[in-house]
């Protein structure tokens, strides 16, 4: 690929201020017959001048007459491209593509299919040609007519591990952000796909990421992964890591310590590691049960200001490198490094705290029991909220079984309270099925809200995403990775923004998230705050924010409201930890102890015990928040009642 390093070709998809001069130079040369139309790169470059005018409608310092004059020069360029591609033959297609600038590869492939160039290639040569082109399987399967034309030949190619294995694992087992429109050859049967997996599991070299995807795969008719295949994947994965103990890993840079510190909580940085310090004196001097429970909120920050769990996996801003290294199988819980770190942090906070309480002769199980059986009765007049907790002398297995069962009971009783207005222990005896976590109601009608309007989603991405180019200007270069960071830190005029961004910025002005004042771009604080909450957390807990804007969005149908105890991100997190009904890689801790299954090793049970305690504490925080707001609404009304 001779021009791989060539950076001078114009690309309309990545143009910047000043690139309009390249467009005029290219089109002037074309009109004067100074473009070598046999050069595939120069022809595709001409096509990109046409794309430029489709993308950019307003160019600073250009008159309307100049804009229309140069745009008119691009009207015949589709024909120019067609005539050049019709010169491609079976003999020269590989060399032509190899001479193509890397930035134009996608254009070449699209024209290859659009103009049916593949029909000049014989069926006995197509496999060799595709190998010479070095296209990945997704490129090969993107055009329906092409796949149907070479169905048997492409199937032969896919039966090779190099082409078929990675595609099968990626397409059928890996989760993709967008639905992929691919066309599978009719002869590439289920049996052939399964054979690729089985042969790979027996091969000398394996990829541990592939093993993880196979191990966590759900059984589907398109690619039925059997228990035997999962067992083999688990075995091969363990063998891989056993044989690669010298691999270098990046350890999470944090720790938790309890001791006699000056501040109740503090953060120290030692050797590039974050150490979270908690004062044992505070805990010792404040042993009343309400304060000991509040420590999970104010010391350990299990929730944020809207009582949303901080340890769940939510959208936020995903770093591009995360997308490269993260293994995301179909049906797997979406998580990243930040989630794993916060999950580990909350676990060790719980373990360290419980150990401190034991030193004070306090059992956390007693605090939990007190909350349900005493506090709820005294504070909210909720009767009969019984909660069976393990004894301190119980075995770790018995503690896990009791806690798992207690969580079921807590959820079932809260559902009964919301549905019937009271807990009927006699009726409770006849309830045999555990309610789905996502179905547990709230006592509050307008609890959570979520964005459903596609234009709001577009607006959020424009404002906050680092993948948007709106944060770039010639003045600041790439200093800011999002528009909101740019206009929060700099006085930027609309005229200083890139020409290709003007249309998007005007659209944001129309939506009301940004505005011009004294020729400088500013932002609407309330709207940006609300949209940022949605962007980062995916959900807003309505009763914690009294916002006229949110009320207006509800009326317009831009957001929808539900009445559940847990938000979507929270019940998905619970389901991931407790079950495996929704996520193929669910930890299924509840299932492990509710149902008769293989008893885990002691270390696993200890870790499960602290995780189950954490789930119970999170439920306590949620139920208390729900009941407090319920009483407030009874007294003062619901701000969001339409």
C-alpha positions in Angstrom: 0.0 0.0 0.0 2.3 2.6 -1.4 0.5 5.7 -0.2 -0.1 4.6 3.4 1.9 7.5 4.8 0.4 10.1 2.4 -1.4 12.8 4.5 -2.1 15.4 1.9 -5.2 14.1 0.3 -8.4 16.0 1.2 -10.9 14.2 3.3 -14.3 15.9 3.8 -15.0 13.8 6.8 -12.1 15.4 8.7 -11.9 18.9 7.4 -10.9 22.0 9.4 -10.9 25.7 9.1 -8.9 26.7 6.0 -9.5 23.4 4.2 -12.0 25.2 1.9 -8.9 26.5 0.1 -7.9 22.9 -0.7 -11.4 22.4 -2.1 -11.1 25.4 -4.5 -7.6 24.4 -5.6 -8.8 20.8 -6.4 -11.9 21.9 -8.3 -10.0 24.6 -10.2 -7.4 22.0 -11.3 -10.2 19.6 -12.3 -12.0 22.2 -14.5 -8.6 23.0 -16.1 -8.1 19.2 -16.8 -5.1 19.1 -14.5 -6.3 16.2 -12.4 -4.9 12.7 -13.4 -8.1 10.8 -13.6 -6.2 7.5 -13.8 -5.0 8.0 -10.2 -7.6 6.3 -7.9 -6.7 8.7 -5.0 -7.2 11.9 -7.1 -10.6 10.6 -8.3 -11.8 9.8 -4.7 -10.4 13.1 -3.6 -12.6 14.8 -6.2 -15.5 12.9 -4.8 -14.7 14.3 -1.3 -15.0 17.9 -2.6 -18.6 16.9 -3.4 -19.1 15.6 0.1 -17.7 18.8 1.4 -20.6 20.8 0.0 -23.1 18.3 1.2 -21.7 18.7 4.7 -20.8 22.4 4.9 -23.6 24.9 4.0 -22.0 28.1 5.3 -18.4 29.2 4.8 -17.2 32.4 6.6 -15.9 35.0 4.1 -17.5 33.2 1.2 -20.3 34.9 -0.7 -23.4 32.9 -1.7 -22.4 33.3 -5.4 -18.9 31.8 -4.7 -20.4 29.0 -2.7 -22.8 28.0 -5.5 -20.2 28.5 -8.2 -17.8 25.9 -6.7 -20.6 23.6 -5.7 -21.7 23.5 -9.3 -18.3 22.2 -10.3 -19.0 19.0 -8.3 -22.3 18.0 -10.0 -20.7 15.6 -12.5 -18.2 14.0 -10.1 -20.3 10.8 -9.4 -19.9 10.0 -13.1 -16.1 10.6 -12.9 -15.8 8.2 -10.1 -18.0 5.6 -11.9 -15.9 5.8 -15.1 -12.6 5.2 -13.1 -14.0 2.2 -11.2 -15.2 0.6 -14.4 -11.6 0.3 -15.4 -10.9 -2.1 -12.5 -10.5 -5.7 -13.5 -9.8 -9.1 -11.9 -6.1 -8.6 -12.7 -5.7 -5.0 -11.3 -8.2 -4.8 -8.4 -5.7 -5.7 -5.7 -3.0 -3.4 -7.0 -5.5 -0.6 -7.3 -6.7 -1.0 -3.7 -3.1 -1.3 -2.5 -2.3 2.1 -4.1 -5.3 3.6 -2.4 -4.7 6.1 0.4 -5.8 4.6 3.8 -8.2 7.4 4.4 -10.1 6.4 1.3 -10.3 2.6 1.9 -14.0 2.8 3.0 -14.9 4.8 -0.1 -13.2 2.3 -2.3 -15.0 -0.6 -0.7 -18.4 1.2 -1.0 -17.8 2.0 -4.7 -16.7 -1.6 -5.3 -20.1 -2.8 -4.2 -22.2 0.1 -5.5 -20.9 -0.2 -9.1 -20.9 -4.0 -9.0 -17.1 -4.1 -9.7 -17.0 -7.6 -8.2 -18.8 -9.0 -11.2 -15.6 -8.7 -13.2 -14.0 -11.3 -10.9 -14.5 -15.0 -11.7 -15.8 -17.4 -9.0 -12.7 -19.5 -9.0 -10.6 -16.4 -8.3 -12.7 -14.5 -5.8 -11.2 -16.1 -2.7 -7.6 -15.3 -3.8 -8.7 -11.7 -4.6 -10.3 -11.2 -1.2 -7.2 -12.5 0.5 -5.1 -10.2 -1.6 -7.3 -7.2 -0.6 -6.9 -8.1 3.1 -10.4 -7.0 3.8 -11.9 -8.1 7.1 -15.0 -10.3 7.2 -17.3 -7.4 8.1 -16.3 -5.7 4.8 -16.8 -8.9 2.9 -20.3 -9.4 4.2 -21.7 -5.9 4.1 -23.3 -6.1 0.6 -26.2 -8.4 0.1 -25.9 -8.8 -3.7 -22.2 -9.6 -3.4 -22.8 -12.3 -0.8 -25.5 -13.9 -2.8 -23.4 -13.8 -6.0 -20.4 -15.6 -4.3 -22.4 -17.5 -1.6 -20.5 -20.8 -1.8 -17.1 -19.2 -2.4 -17.4 -16.9 0.6 -18.5 -19.9 2.7 -15.3 -21.7 1.8 -13.4 -18.6 3.0 -15.3 -18.4 6.3 -14.5 -22.0 7.1 -10.9 -21.0 7.5 -10.0 -20.0 11.1 -8.4 -16.8 9.9 -11.6 -15.4 8.4 -14.4 -17.4 10.1 -13.4 -17.8 13.8 -12.9 -14.2 14.8 -16.0 -13.1 12.8 -18.2 -15.8 14.4 -17.1 -14.9 17.9 -17.4 -11.2 17.4 -20.7 -11.2 15.4 -22.6 -13.7 17.5 -21.1 -13.4 20.9 -19.8 -9.8 21.3 -22.1 -6.9 21.9 -22.0 -4.0 19.5 -23.2 -0.4 20.1 -25.0 -0.3 16.8 -26.9 -3.1 15.0 -24.7 -4.5 12.3 -26.3 -5.0 8.9 -24.4 -8.0 7.5 -25.5 -10.8 5.2 -24.5 -14.4 6.1 -24.0 -16.8 3.2 -26.7 -19.4 3.0 -24.2 -22.2 2.9 -22.4 -21.0 6.1 -24.6 -23.2 8.3 -25.0 -23.4 12.1 -23.0 -26.6 12.1 -20.1 -24.9 10.3 -20.1 -22.1 12.8 -20.1 -24.4 15.8 -17.3 -26.5 14.2 -15.1 -23.4 14.0 -15.6 -22.8 17.8 -15.0 -26.5 18.7 -11.8 -26.7 16.5 -10.5 -23.4 18.1 -11.1 -24.7 21.6 -8.8 -27.7 20.7 -6.1 -25.6 19.0 -2.7 -24.8 20.4 -3.2 -21.1 20.7 -6.2 -19.4 22.3 -7.2 -15.8 23.0 -8.4 -15.4 26.6 -10.9 -12.7 25.5 -12.5 -15.2 23.2 -12.6 -17.7 26.0 -14.5 -15.2 28.2 -17.0 -14.5 25.5 -17.7 -18.3 25.0 -17.8 -18.9 28.7 -20.5 -16.2 29.2 -22.4 -16.8 26.0 -26.1 -17.4 26.0 -27.5 -20.3 24.0 -28.9 -19.0 20.7 -30.2 -20.7 17.6 -27.7 -18.9 15.5 -24.7 -20.1 17.5 -25.7 -22.7 20.2 -22.9 -22.8 22.8 -23.2 -26.0 24.8 -22.2 -26.6 28.4 -19.3 -28.8 27.2 -18.0 -25.9 25.1 -18.2 -23.6 28.1 -16.4 -26.1 30.3 -13.6 -26.4 27.7 -13.4 -22.6 27.4 -13.0 -22.2 31.1 -10.3 -24.9 31.2 -8.4 -23.3 28.3 -8.7 -19.9 29.9 -7.3 -21.1 33.2 -4.4 -22.9 31.4 -3.6 -19.7 29.6 -3.2 -17.6 32.7 -1.4 -20.4 34.5 1.2 -20.4 31.7 1.4 -16.6 31.6 2.0 -15.7 35.2 4.7 -13.2 34.2 2.1 -11.0 32.4 2.2 -7.4 33.7 -1.1 -6.0 35.0 -2.1 -2.5 36.2 -3.3 -2.8 39.8 -6.1 -0.6 41.1 -4.4 2.3 42.8 -6.5 2.7 46.0 -6.7 1.3 49.5 -8.9 1.7 52.6 -7.6 2.1 56.2 -9.3 2.7 59.5 -7.4 4.4 62.4 -7.1 7.3 64.8 -7.0 10.1 62.2 -7.6 13.8 62.6 -10.4 14.0 60.1 -13.5 11.8 60.0 -12.5 10.9 56.4 -9.6 11.9 54.3 -7.8 11.0 51.1 -4.0 10.5 50.9 -1.9 9.9 47.9 1.1 7.6 48.5 3.3 6.2 45.7 0.6 7.1 43.1 -2.0 5.2 45.1 -5.1 6.7 46.7 -5.5 5.8 50.3 -9.0 6.5 51.9 -8.7 7.1 55.6 -11.6 6.7 58.1 -11.3 7.8 61.7 -12.1 5.0 64.2 -12.7 7.6 66.9 -15.7 9.0 65.1 -17.2 5.5 64.8 -16.5 4.7 68.4 -18.0 7.9 69.7 -21.2 7.6 67.5 -22.5 4.1 67.9 -26.2 4.8 67.7 -27.7 2.7 64.9 -29.0 5.6 62.8 -25.5 7.2 62.6 -23.9 3.8 61.9 -26.2 3.4 58.9 -25.7 7.0 57.8 -21.9 6.3 57.6 -22.7 4.4 54.4 -24.0 7.6 53.0 -21.7 10.3 54.3 -18.5 8.4 55.0 -18.5 5.7 52.3 -20.7 7.6 49.8 -22.7 4.6 48.6 -25.1 7.0 47.1 -25.0 10.5 45.6 -27.1 13.6 46.4 -30.1 12.1 44.6 -29.8 8.8 46.5 -28.5 7.1 43.3 -26.1 4.2 43.8 -22.5 5.3 43.1 -21.2 1.7 42.4 -23.4 0.9 39.4 -22.3 1.0 35.8 -23.7 3.9 33.8 -23.0 5.7 30.6 -20.7 8.5 31.7 -17.8 9.2 29.4 -16.2 6.0 28.1 -12.6 6.4 27.1 -11.8 5.2 23.6 -9.2 2.8 25.0 -12.0 1.2 27.1 -13.7 0.2 23.9 -10.5 -1.5 22.6 -9.7 -3.5 25.7 -13.1 -4.2 27.2 -14.7 -7.6 26.4 -18.4 -7.0 25.8 -20.3 -10.1 25.0 -23.9 -10.3 24.0 -26.0 -10.2 27.2 -23.1 -9.4 29.4 -23.3 -6.6 32.0 -21.9 -3.4 30.6 -19.0 -2.4 32.8 -15.6 -0.7 32.5 -12.5 -0.1 34.6 -14.3 2.6 36.6 -17.1 0.2 37.6 -14.7 -2.5 38.6 -12.7 -0.1 40.8 -15.8 1.4 42.5 -17.3 -2.1 43.0 -14.0 -3.2 44.7 -13.9 -0.1 46.8 -17.4 -0.5 48.1 -16.6 -4.1 49.0 -13.5 -3.4 51.0 -15.2 -0.4 52.7 -17.9 -2.9 53.9 -15.4 -5.4 55.0 -13.3 -2.9 56.9 -16.3 -1.3 58.5 -17.8 -4.6 59.7 -14.5 -5.5 61.3 -14.4 -2.2 63.1 -18.0 -2.7 64.4 -17.1 -6.2 65.7 -14.3 -4.6 67.7 -17.0 -2.5 69.3 -19.1 -5.6 70.0 -21.7 -4.4 67.4 -23.0 -6.8 64.7 -24.2 -5.2 61.5 -26.9 -7.9 61.2 -28.5 -6.4 64.4 -28.5 -3.0 62.9 -30.2 -4.3 59.8 -32.8 -6.1 61.8 -33.4 -3.0 63.9 -34.0 -0.9 60.8 -36.8 -3.1 59.5 -38.5 -4.2 62.7 -38.0 -1.1 64.9 -37.1 2.0 62.9 -39.7 1.6 60.2 -42.4 1.1 62.8 -41.4 4.1 64.9 -40.6 6.5 62.1 -43.3 5.6 59.5 -45.8 3.4 61.3 -44.9 0.4 59.1 -45.9 -2.7 61.0 -44.8 -6.4 60.7 -41.7 -5.7 58.5 -39.9 -8.8 59.9 -36.4 -9.6 58.8 -34.6 -12.8 59.8 -30.9 -12.2 60.0 -28.0 -14.7 60.7 -26.5 -15.0 64.1 -22.8 -14.2 64.7 -22.1 -17.8 65.6 -23.5 -19.2 62.4 -21.1 -20.7 59.8 -20.3 -18.5 56.8 -22.4 -20.8 54.5 -25.4 -20.4 56.8 -24.9 -16.6 57.0 -24.9 -16.4 53.2 -28.0 -18.6 52.9 -29.9 -16.5 55.5 -28.9 -13.2 54.0 -29.9 -14.2 50.5 -33.3 -15.4 51.8 -33.6 -12.2 53.8 -33.1 -10.0 50.7 -35.9 -11.9 49.0 -38.1 -11.3 52.0 -37.3 -7.6 52.2 -38.2 -7.1 48.5 -41.4 -9.1 48.7 -42.6 -7.3 51.8 -41.9 -3.9 50.3 -43.9 -4.8 47.2 -46.8 -5.9 49.4 -46.6 -2.6 51.3 -46.7 -0.6 48.1 -49.5 -2.7 46.5 -51.7 -3.2 49.6 -50.7 -0.3 51.9 -49.7 -2.8 54.6 -47.7 -5.9 55.3 -49.9 -9.0 55.9 -47.8 -11.7 57.4 -50.6 -14.3 57.1 -50.9 -13.6 53.4 -47.1 -13.5 53.1 -47.0 -17.2 54.0 -48.7 -18.0 50.8 -46.4 -16.1 48.5 -44.0 -18.6 47.0 -42.5 -16.7 44.1 -39.8 -14.0 44.5 -40.7 -10.8 42.7 -38.5 -9.6 39.9 -36.2 -6.8 41.2 -37.2 -4.5 38.3 -40.8 -4.8 39.3 -40.5 -3.7 42.9 -42.6 -0.6 43.1 -42.0 2.7 44.9 -44.5 4.5 47.2 -43.9 7.5 45.0 -45.7 8.0 41.6 -43.1 10.2 40.0 -39.8 8.6 41.1 -37.3 8.4 38.3 -37.2 10.0 34.8 -35.3 8.9 31.6 -34.7 10.6 28.3 -36.6 9.1 25.3 -36.4 12.1 22.9 -33.8 11.4 20.2 -33.1 15.1 19.8 -32.3 15.4 23.5 -29.8 12.5 23.2 -28.3 14.2 20.2 -28.0 17.5 22.2 -26.3 15.7 25.1 -23.7 14.1 22.8 -23.0 17.4 21.1 -22.5 19.1 24.5 -20.6 16.5 26.5 -19.1 13.8 24.3 -15.3 13.7 23.7 -16.1 12.0 20.4 -17.7 15.2 19.1 -15.5 17.7 17.2 -17.4 20.7 18.6 -14.7 21.2 21.3 -12.1 22.0 18.7 -11.2 25.5 17.4 -8.2 26.9 15.7 -7.7 29.2 18.7 -7.6 26.4 21.4 -6.6 23.4 19.2 -7.4 20.2 21.0 -7.1 21.6 24.5 -10.7 20.7 25.4 -12.4 17.4 24.5 -16.0 18.6 24.6 -18.0 21.7 23.7 -19.1 22.4 27.3 -15.5 22.3 28.5 -14.5 24.7 25.8 -17.2 27.3 26.4 -16.9 26.9 30.2 -13.2 27.9 30.2 -12.8 30.2 27.2 -14.5 33.2 25.7 -15.2 31.8 22.2 -17.0 33.7 19.5 -19.2 31.9 16.9 -16.9 33.2 14.2 -13.9 31.5 15.8 -15.5 28.0 15.5 -14.8 25.6 12.7 -17.0 26.2 9.6 -18.3 22.6 9.6 -19.5 23.1 13.2 -21.6 26.3 12.6 -24.8 24.4 11.7 -24.6 22.2 14.8 -23.9 25.2 17.0 -26.9 27.1 15.6 -29.0 24.0 16.2 -27.9 24.0 19.9 -28.8 27.7 20.1 -32.3 26.9 18.8 -32.6 24.1 21.5 -31.7 26.6 24.2 -28.6 24.9 25.7 -26.3 27.6 24.4 -26.7 31.3 23.5 -24.7 34.3 22.3 -24.1 37.2 24.6 -21.7 40.0 23.8 -20.6 37.9 20.8 -19.4 35.1 23.1 -20.9 31.6 23.4 -22.5 30.9 26.8 -24.6 28.1 28.1 -27.9 27.8 29.9 -26.9 26.6 33.4 -30.2 24.8 34.3 -30.6 23.0 30.9 -26.9 22.0 30.8 -27.0 20.7 34.4 -30.1 18.6 33.7 -28.8 17.2 30.5 -25.4 16.4 32.1 -27.2 14.5 34.8 -28.9 12.4 32.2 -25.7 12.0 30.2 -23.6 10.8 33.1 -26.1 8.9 35.2 -28.9 8.0 32.6 -31.5 8.8 35.2 -32.7 11.6 37.5 -34.4 11.0 40.8 -37.2 13.6 40.4 -38.1 14.3 44.0 -34.5 15.4 44.8 -34.6 18.1 42.1 -37.5 20.6 41.8 -36.9 21.8 38.2 -39.4 23.7 36.0 -37.4 22.4 33.0 -37.9 18.8 34.0 -41.6 19.4 34.5 -41.8 20.9 31.0 -39.9 18.0 29.5 -42.4 15.6 31.1 -45.4 17.5 29.7 -43.8 17.5 26.2 -43.1 13.8 26.4 -39.3 14.2 26.0 -38.7 12.2 29.1 -40.7 9.4 30.8 -41.4 8.8 34.4 -41.6 5.5 36.4 -42.6 4.5 39.9 -40.1 1.8 40.9 -38.0 1.5 44.0 -34.8 1.1 42.0 -33.8 3.0 38.9 -32.9 1.0 35.7 -29.1 1.2 36.3 -29.7 0.1 39.9 -31.9 -2.9 39.3 -29.6 -4.0 36.5 -26.7 -3.9 39.0 -28.7 -5.9 41.5 -29.6 -8.4 38.9 -26.0 -8.7 37.8 -24.9 -9.3 41.4 -27.7 -11.6 42.6 -29.0 -13.5 39.6 -28.2 -14.5 36.1 -31.6 -14.1 34.4 -30.8 -10.9 32.5 -27.0 -11.0 32.2 -25.0 -14.0 30.9 -22.1 -13.1 33.2 -24.2 -12.5 36.2 -22.5 -13.4 39.5 -25.7 -15.2 40.7 -24.8 -14.9 44.3 -28.4 -15.1 45.4 -29.1 -18.2 43.3 -25.9 -19.8 44.7 -27.4 -19.9 48.2 -31.2 -19.9 47.6 -31.0 -23.0 45.4 -29.2 -26.2 46.2 -25.9 -25.9 44.3 -22.3 -26.7 44.7 -20.9 -25.2 47.9 -18.2 -22.6 47.0 -14.8 -22.4 48.7 -14.5 -20.5 51.9 -12.9 -17.4 50.4 -15.7 -17.1 47.9 -18.3 -17.4 50.6 -16.6 -14.7 52.7 -16.6 -12.4 49.7 -20.2 -13.2 48.9 -21.2 -12.5 52.5 -19.9 -8.9 52.4 -21.5 -8.4 49.0 -24.8 -9.6 50.3 -24.5 -7.2 53.2 -23.8 -4.4 50.8 -26.9 -5.2 48.8 -29.0 -5.2 52.0 -27.5 -1.8 53.1 -28.3 -0.4 49.7 -31.9 -1.6 50.0 -32.1 0.0 53.4 -31.0 3.4 52.0 -33.5 3.1 49.2 -36.4 2.2 51.3 -35.7 4.9 53.8 -35.4 7.5 51.1 -38.6 6.3 49.5 -40.5 6.5 52.8 -39.2 9.9 53.7 -40.2 11.3 50.4 -43.6 9.6 50.6 -44.3 11.4 53.9 -43.1 14.7 52.4 -45.5 14.4 49.5 -48.4 13.5 51.7 -47.8 16.7 53.6 -46.8 19.1 50.8 -47.9 17.5 47.6 -46.0 16.3 44.5 -44.3 19.0 42.6 -44.3 16.9 39.4 -48.0 15.9 39.6 -49.4 17.1 36.3 
